Amino acid sequence: MSGTTARVADSYARAGLWRAASPCALPVFAGLTLLLIPLAVMGARAASTPTASSACSIGGTAATVTGIELDAVQMGHAQTIATVAAARGLDPYAATVALATAYQESRIRMLANDGSSPELTAEQAAVTATSLQHPHDGIGSDHDSVNTFQQRWLAGWGTLAELMDPVYAAEEFYARLVEVPDWQTIPLTQAAQAVQVSAAGGAYARWMPLARELTAMLWPTALAAAAAPSGPAPAVCPGLPVAAGSWIRPTAGTVTSGYGSRWGTLHAGVDIAGPHNTPVYAAADGTVLRAECTSDYCDRDGSLSLAGYGNLVELDHGGGLATRYAHLSAFTVTAGQRVSAGALLGFQGSTGNSTAVHLHFEVRQDGAPVDPVPWLADRGVDLHASDGA
């Protein structure tokens, strides 16, 4: 891992995004209210509690930029691209070139490749298809191209595992961009084409207005991440409206594992699986006891060989009652912070002792775990009900 990649990854270790941004950048997002697509589900269920939504992610809520609608996943990848530029000490124009390139190549989505291109040999196709084993937003089939920039392992951009890391992909783009003579003064299309060597090299200029506006939106957060490479991600996603004293479902997704004995030990909570970076909310009013990485590392997915909860948030609800929110890709709160039910705590991930993206949710009374499903059911929350995610 290069020095800049390591710094960016470290900045995301407790904050996610590929992971990070400082709360001091939040006023920028506040000024973009008219561009943000509302997150909270306003209609109540029969139990009169709101629905946890997956319409928001680490990059923030979806936005309309120069008339183009970008969803939360695209905004998250765009923030990663801008953050890597800032971490390298580059100026905003570098991010503008990169964002225009990524929109042309993938619509700023992390694309895997199924290896079906007739241009590939059987062996090349098999290697290319291993990209499907990594987190991705869609599937392409253009030669051996993958990721937001459609970089090719056969052209020496890196291994498939490296190229399917959005931070690495951005890092490699900038590494080649700065080698282009006069890249800061030549037209965007020329700079992008010098890096990409694309068959459609003239297309990048079309997205320059989009890239400029995106850069303006994301650059303050990128600078804040470079200045403060650790700490919580900003709560750029709005919380849910919850009546005082209510309990709610903490996240969108499907219950995949319940409370009880598993592999000879107690599984002390319930697992709720949704898409990567699905928002996680406080199930009730409380105070943050801890928000930290509890494993050897949290800057990437964990495994069964790794001990700990990964990124963990624990809330104290008073009277000896606590809830835990584990395996987060990022958390957005700090110890000692008072939060209301429906407040954003973090995002679903797979850090720590985990093999797949989910929220591990626990309820503890006087330190002893209790089954969250019947416990919440007694308070009008059905974890097994369809949540519309």
C-alpha positions as CSV (number, residue, x, y, z in Angstrom):
1,M,0.0,0.0,0.0
2,S,1.5,3.4,-0.9
3,G,2.0,6.1,1.6
4,T,-1.0,8.2,0.5
5,T,-3.2,5.1,0.3
6,A,-2.2,4.1,3.8
7,R,-3.0,7.6,5.1
8,V,-6.4,7.6,3.5
9,A,-7.1,4.1,4.6
10,D,-6.1,5.1,8.2
11,S,-8.4,8.1,8.0
12,Y,-11.2,5.7,7.2
13,A,-10.3,3.1,9.8
14,R,-12.7,4.6,12.3
15,A,-14.7,6.7,9.9
16,G,-15.3,4.5,6.9
17,L,-15.8,5.8,3.4
18,W,-13.1,4.3,2.3
19,R,-14.0,6.1,4.9
20,A,-13.6,9.6,6.3
21,A,-14.5,13.2,6.6
22,S,-14.4,15.6,9.5
23,P,-17.5,17.1,11.1
24,C,-16.1,20.5,10.4
25,A,-17.2,20.1,6.8
26,L,-20.9,19.7,7.7
27,P,-21.8,23.4,7.0
28,V,-21.0,22.8,3.4
29,F,-23.7,20.1,3.2
30,A,-26.1,22.3,5.2
31,G,-25.9,24.8,2.4
32,L,-26.9,22.2,-0.1
33,T,-30.3,21.5,1.4
34,L,-32.1,22.1,-1.9
35,L,-29.9,19.6,-3.6
36,L,-30.3,16.8,-1.2
37,I,-33.0,14.1,-1.7
38,P,-34.8,13.5,1.6
39,L,-33.8,10.4,3.4
40,A,-36.2,9.9,6.2
41,V,-39.3,7.8,5.6
42,M,-42.0,10.0,6.8
43,G,-44.9,7.5,6.9
44,A,-45.2,5.6,10.1
45,R,-45.9,1.9,10.4
46,A,-48.6,0.4,12.5
47,A,-46.2,0.7,15.5
48,S,-45.8,4.4,14.7
49,T,-42.1,4.2,14.3
50,P,-40.2,5.2,11.1
51,T,-38.5,2.9,8.7
52,A,-34.7,2.7,8.6
53,S,-33.7,3.6,5.1
54,S,-30.9,2.6,2.8
55,A,-31.3,5.8,0.7
56,C,-28.3,7.4,2.4
57,S,-24.7,6.3,2.6
58,I,-21.2,7.4,3.7
59,G,-21.0,9.9,0.9
60,G,-24.1,11.6,2.0
61,T,-27.6,11.8,0.6
62,A,-28.2,11.6,-3.1
63,A,-27.9,14.9,-4.9
64,T,-28.7,16.6,-8.2
65,V,-25.6,18.1,-9.8
66,T,-26.0,20.2,-13.0
67,G,-29.3,18.5,-13.6
68,I,-27.9,14.9,-13.1
69,E,-29.2,12.8,-10.3
70,L,-26.5,11.0,-8.3
71,D,-27.5,8.5,-5.7
72,A,-25.8,7.9,-2.3
73,V,-23.4,5.3,-3.7
74,Q,-22.2,7.5,-6.5
75,M,-21.7,10.4,-4.0
76,G,-19.7,8.1,-1.7
77,H,-17.3,7.2,-4.5
78,A,-17.1,10.8,-5.6
79,Q,-16.1,11.8,-2.1
80,T,-13.4,9.0,-2.1
81,I,-12.0,10.4,-5.3
82,A,-11.9,13.9,-3.9
83,T,-10.4,12.8,-0.6
84,V,-7.6,10.9,-2.2
85,A,-6.7,14.0,-4.2
86,A,-6.6,16.2,-1.1
87,A,-4.5,13.5,0.8
88,R,-1.9,13.7,-2.0
89,G,-1.7,17.4,-1.7
90,L,-3.2,18.0,-5.2
91,D,-5.4,20.9,-6.1
92,P,-9.2,20.8,-6.9
93,Y,-8.5,20.6,-10.6
94,A,-7.1,17.1,-10.2
95,A,-10.3,16.0,-8.5
96,T,-12.3,17.7,-11.3
97,V,-10.3,15.7,-14.0
98,A,-10.8,12.5,-12.0
99,L,-14.5,12.9,-11.4
100,A,-15.2,13.8,-15.1
101,T,-13.2,10.6,-16.0
102,A,-15.0,8.4,-13.5
103,Y,-18.4,9.6,-14.7
104,Q,-17.6,9.0,-18.3
105,E,-16.2,5.5,-17.6
106,S,-18.6,4.1,-15.0
107,R,-21.0,6.8,-14.0
108,I,-19.0,6.9,-10.8
109,R,-19.8,3.3,-9.9
110,M,-17.5,0.5,-8.7
111,L,-17.9,-2.0,-11.6
112,A,-16.8,-5.6,-11.5
113,N,-16.3,-7.5,-14.8
114,D,-17.7,-10.9,-15.6
115,G,-14.9,-11.7,-18.1
116,S,-17.3,-12.2,-21.0
117,S,-15.4,-10.0,-23.4
118,P,-14.5,-11.9,-26.6
119,E,-11.2,-10.0,-26.5
120,L,-10.0,-12.1,-23.5
121,T,-8.5,-15.6,-23.5
122,A,-10.1,-18.2,-21.3
123,E,-7.4,-17.7,-18.6
124,Q,-7.7,-13.9,-18.8
125,A,-11.5,-14.1,-18.5
126,A,-11.2,-16.3,-15.4
127,V,-8.9,-13.8,-13.7
128,T,-11.0,-10.9,-14.7
129,A,-14.1,-12.6,-13.3
130,T,-12.5,-12.7,-9.9
131,S,-13.5,-9.1,-9.6
132,L,-17.0,-10.3,-8.8
133,Q,-15.7,-11.6,-5.5
134,H,-15.2,-8.0,-4.3
135,P,-17.8,-5.4,-3.4
136,H,-19.2,-3.8,-6.5
137,D,-22.1,-1.7,-7.7
138,G,-22.6,-3.4,-11.1
139,I,-21.1,-5.6,-13.7
140,G,-19.3,-4.6,-16.9
141,S,-17.7,-6.6,-19.7
142,D,-15.4,-4.2,-21.5
143,H,-12.1,-6.1,-22.0
144,D,-10.6,-6.6,-18.5
145,S,-11.7,-3.1,-17.3
146,V,-13.0,-2.7,-13.7
147,N,-13.7,-0.1,-11.0
148,T,-14.8,3.6,-11.2
149,F,-12.1,4.4,-13.8
150,Q,-12.3,1.2,-15.8
151,Q,-8.7,0.4,-15.2
152,R,-7.2,-2.8,-16.7
153,W,-5.1,-5.3,-14.9
154,L,-3.7,-6.5,-18.2
155,A,-2.4,-2.9,-18.8
156,G,-0.5,-2.9,-15.6
157,W,-2.8,-0.9,-13.4
158,G,-2.6,-3.4,-10.6
159,T,-4.0,-6.7,-9.4
160,L,-7.8,-7.3,-9.5
161,A,-7.9,-7.2,-5.7
162,E,-6.1,-3.8,-5.8
163,L,-8.2,-2.4,-8.5
164,M,-11.4,-3.3,-6.7
165,D,-10.4,-1.0,-3.9
166,P,-11.8,2.5,-4.6
167,V,-8.9,4.2,-2.7
168,Y,-6.3,2.4,-4.7
169,A,-8.1,3.1,-8.0
170,A,-8.1,6.8,-7.3
171,E,-4.5,6.7,-6.1
172,E,-3.4,5.1,-9.3
173,F,-5.3,7.6,-11.5
174,Y,-3.6,10.5,-9.8
175,A,-0.2,8.8,-9.9
176,R,-0.5,8.8,-13.7
177,L,-2.1,12.2,-14.0
178,V,0.7,14.0,-12.3
179,E,3.1,12.5,-14.8
180,V,1.3,14.2,-17.7
181,P,3.2,17.3,-18.8
182,D,1.4,20.5,-17.9
183,W,-1.6,18.6,-16.7
184,Q,-2.8,21.5,-14.6
185,T,-3.1,23.9,-17.6
186,I,-4.1,21.7,-20.5
187,P,-7.8,21.1,-21.3
188,L,-9.5,18.5,-19.1
189,T,-10.1,16.1,-22.0
190,Q,-6.4,16.1,-22.9
191,A,-5.4,15.4,-19.3
192,A,-7.9,12.6,-18.8
193,Q,-7.1,11.0,-22.1
194,A,-3.4,11.1,-21.4
195,V,-4.1,8.9,-18.4
196,Q,-6.9,6.7,-19.7
197,V,-5.8,6.2,-23.4
198,S,-9.5,5.7,-24.2
199,A,-11.1,4.9,-27.6
200,A,-13.6,7.7,-26.7
201,G,-11.1,10.2,-25.4
202,G,-13.1,13.3,-26.5
203,A,-16.0,12.4,-24.3
204,Y,-14.5,13.6,-21.0
205,A,-15.1,17.3,-21.6
206,R,-18.9,16.7,-21.7
207,W,-18.8,16.1,-17.9
208,M,-16.6,19.1,-16.9
209,P,-19.6,21.1,-15.5
210,L,-20.7,18.1,-13.4
211,A,-17.2,17.5,-12.2
212,R,-16.6,21.1,-11.3
213,E,-19.7,21.3,-9.2
214,L,-19.1,18.0,-7.5
215,T,-15.6,19.1,-6.7
216,A,-16.9,22.3,-5.1
217,M,-19.4,20.3,-3.0
218,L,-16.9,17.7,-1.9
219,W,-13.6,19.5,-1.6
220,P,-14.1,21.1,1.9
221,T,-14.8,17.6,3.3
222,A,-11.8,16.2,1.5
223,L,-9.5,18.8,3.0
224,A,-10.9,18.2,6.4
225,A,-10.2,14.5,6.1
226,A,-6.6,15.2,5.0
227,A,-6.1,17.5,8.0
228,A,-7.7,15.1,10.5
229,P,-7.0,11.6,9.4
230,S,-8.8,9.9,12.3
231,G,-12.1,10.2,14.1
232,P,-15.8,9.8,13.2
233,A,-17.3,10.4,9.8
234,P,-19.6,13.4,9.6
235,A,-23.3,12.7,10.1
236,V,-24.1,14.0,6.6
237,C,-27.2,11.8,6.5
238,P,-30.2,13.1,8.4
239,G,-31.6,11.2,11.3
240,L,-35.1,9.7,11.4
241,P,-38.1,11.4,13.0
242,V,-38.9,9.4,16.1
243,A,-41.4,10.2,18.9
244,A,-39.8,10.8,22.3
245,G,-39.4,7.6,24.3
246,S,-40.0,5.3,21.2
247,W,-37.9,2.4,20.0
248,I,-37.2,1.7,16.3
249,R,-35.6,-0.8,14.0
250,P,-31.9,0.2,13.9
251,T,-31.3,-0.4,10.2
252,A,-32.7,-1.6,7.0
253,G,-32.2,-5.2,5.8
254,T,-33.1,-8.8,6.5
255,V,-32.5,-10.7,9.7
256,T,-29.9,-13.4,8.7
257,S,-28.9,-14.8,12.1
258,G,-30.7,-14.8,15.4
259,Y,-29.8,-14.8,19.1
260,G,-28.6,-18.1,20.6
261,S,-26.0,-20.8,20.3
262,R,-23.9,-20.7,17.2
263,W,-20.8,-22.8,16.5
264,G,-20.7,-23.8,20.1
265,T,-20.8,-20.2,21.5
266,L,-23.5,-17.7,22.3
267,H,-24.4,-15.3,19.4
268,A,-25.4,-12.5,21.7
269,G,-27.4,-10.5,19.3
270,V,-29.2,-10.5,16.0
271,D,-27.7,-9.9,12.5
272,I,-29.5,-7.6,10.1
273,A,-28.0,-7.6,6.6
274,G,-28.4,-4.8,4.0
275,P,-26.3,-3.2,1.3
276,H,-22.8,-2.0,2.3
277,N,-22.9,1.4,4.0
278,T,-26.6,1.2,4.8
279,P,-27.3,3.7,7.6
280,V,-27.5,2.5,11.2
281,Y,-29.6,4.5,13.7
282,A,-30.0,4.7,17.4
283,A,-32.8,2.3,18.5
284,A,-33.7,4.6,21.3
285,D,-32.6,7.8,23.2
286,G,-29.2,7.3,24.9
287,T,-25.7,8.3,25.6
288,V,-22.7,7.0,23.6
289,L,-20.6,4.8,25.9
290,R,-18.0,4.1,23.2
291,A,-17.5,4.5,19.5
292,E,-14.3,2.8,18.5
293,C,-12.5,0.1,16.6
294,T,-12.4,-3.0,18.8
295,S,-10.3,-5.2,16.5
296,D,-6.7,-5.2,15.3
297,Y,-7.8,-3.2,12.3
298,C,-11.0,-1.6,11.0
299,D,-9.9,0.0,7.7
300,R,-11.1,-3.0,5.7
301,D,-13.3,-6.0,6.0
302,G,-12.5,-8.5,8.7
303,S,-12.7,-12.3,8.8
304,L,-13.5,-15.1,11.2
305,S,-9.8,-15.2,12.2
306,L,-10.0,-11.7,13.5
307,A,-11.3,-11.1,17.0
308,G,-13.6,-8.2,18.1
309,Y,-16.7,-6.4,17.0
310,G,-14.8,-4.2,14.5
311,N,-16.1,-0.7,14.5
312,L,-18.5,-0.6,17.5
313,V,-21.0,1.9,18.9
314,E,-22.5,1.2,22.4
315,L,-25.3,3.3,23.8
316,D,-26.4,3.6,27.5
317,H,-30.2,4.0,27.8
318,G,-30.2,4.3,31.6
319,G,-31.3,1.8,34.2
320,G,-28.6,-0.7,33.3
321,L,-29.9,-1.0,29.7
322,A,-27.5,-0.8,26.7
323,T,-27.5,-1.5,23.0
324,R,-24.5,-2.4,20.8
325,Y,-24.1,-1.8,17.0
326,A,-21.2,-3.8,15.6
327,H,-19.2,-4.4,12.4
328,L,-19.8,-0.9,11.2
329,S,-17.8,0.4,8.2
330,A,-17.8,3.8,9.9
331,F,-19.3,5.4,13.0
332,T,-20.5,9.1,13.2
333,V,-20.7,9.7,17.0
334,T,-18.2,10.1,19.9
335,A,-18.1,8.8,23.4
336,G,-20.2,10.9,25.8
337,Q,-22.4,12.2,23.1
338,R,-26.2,12.3,23.8
339,V,-28.3,11.0,20.9
340,S,-32.0,10.7,20.2
341,A,-33.8,7.7,18.8
342,G,-33.3,7.7,15.1
343,A,-29.9,9.5,15.2
344,L,-27.4,8.3,12.7
345,L,-24.7,6.2,14.4
346,G,-22.8,4.7,11.5
347,F,-23.1,2.4,8.5
348,Q,-23.3,-1.3,7.9
349,G,-20.0,-3.0,7.2
350,S,-18.0,-6.2,7.8
351,T,-15.2,-5.1,10.1
352,G,-13.9,-7.3,12.9
353,N,-15.0,-10.9,13.4
354,S,-17.3,-11.0,10.3
355,T,-17.5,-12.5,6.9
356,A,-20.3,-10.4,5.3
357,V,-21.9,-7.0,5.4
358,H,-24.4,-6.6,8.2
359,L,-25.3,-5.0,11.5
360,H,-24.8,-7.1,14.6
361,F,-27.3,-5.6,17.1
362,E,-27.3,-6.4,20.8
363,V,-29.5,-5.5,23.8
364,R,-27.9,-5.9,27.2
365,Q,-29.5,-5.5,30.7
366,D,-27.0,-5.0,33.5
367,G,-24.3,-6.3,31.2
368,A,-26.1,-9.6,30.3
369,P,-27.3,-10.0,26.7
370,V,-31.0,-10.6,26.0
371,D,-32.6,-11.7,22.7
372,P,-33.3,-8.4,20.8
373,V,-36.2,-9.9,18.8
374,P,-38.8,-10.5,21.5
375,W,-37.4,-7.6,23.5
376,L,-38.1,-5.1,20.7
377,A,-41.4,-6.9,19.9
378,D,-42.6,-6.0,23.4
379,R,-41.9,-2.4,22.4
380,G,-43.8,-2.5,19.1
381,V,-40.8,-3.2,16.8
382,D,-40.9,-6.3,14.6
383,L,-37.3,-7.0,13.4
384,H,-38.6,-9.7,11.0
385,A,-41.1,-7.5,9.3
386,S,-40.4,-6.2,5.8
387,D,-38.7,-2.8,6.2
388,G,-39.0,-1.6,2.6
389,A,-35.3,-1.5,2.1
